[in-house]
Amino acid sequence: MHIDQLEKKWATLSLGIAGLFVAIILGSALFHGIHAPSNVETIDSARLHLSEEFAEDNLGLQRNPDGSVTVRLVAGRYGFYPKTLTLPAETNLTFRWVSLDVIHGVHIPMTNMSTMIVPGYVAQVKTVLRHTGDYPLLCNEYCGMGHAHMWSNIKVVSRSEWDKSNKSAGVSHE
């Protein structure tokens, strides 16, 4: 089979551009610390209120023995629960989300925090919020008529200020 020299050049150029795009995407992901979620954990969305971890009394913050903080939230039509959180800056945070109903996307602007919350699965993201201030927690996946009103607020304070307001040793829920 004979392939014209011009066709070989265009094929090489096309494959080179495709390879360049893949290299840029992989390089960007490695440089910015972006990675696919690896935590695959299932949960019965219809029985969340009966689950131990996501029962209403267990939502919010939990201080872990190693100094990190676990944040448990539930996304339901038109709201994230709890509605407001105060988190420490410069601390390892593990966000654990579940959905009551439909697919939700969660995003904290000006951070690297963004994920999808799929019914029947626990979405888990680990991050560190470096700057103090108020951050909105937004749903970025259309979930119905009240989607525009689906938000929550995160206030990030210094670790010392957070420690003063959360003196209890083990678990602290807000």
Secondary structure by P-SEA (a helix, b strand, c coil): ccccaaaaaaaaaaaaaaaaaaaaaaaaaaaaccccccbbbbbcccccccccccccccccbbbccccbbbbbbbbccccccccbbbbbcccbbbbbbbbcccbbbbbbccccbbbbbcccbbbbbbbbbccbbbbbbcccccccccccccbbbbbbccaaaaaaaccccccccc
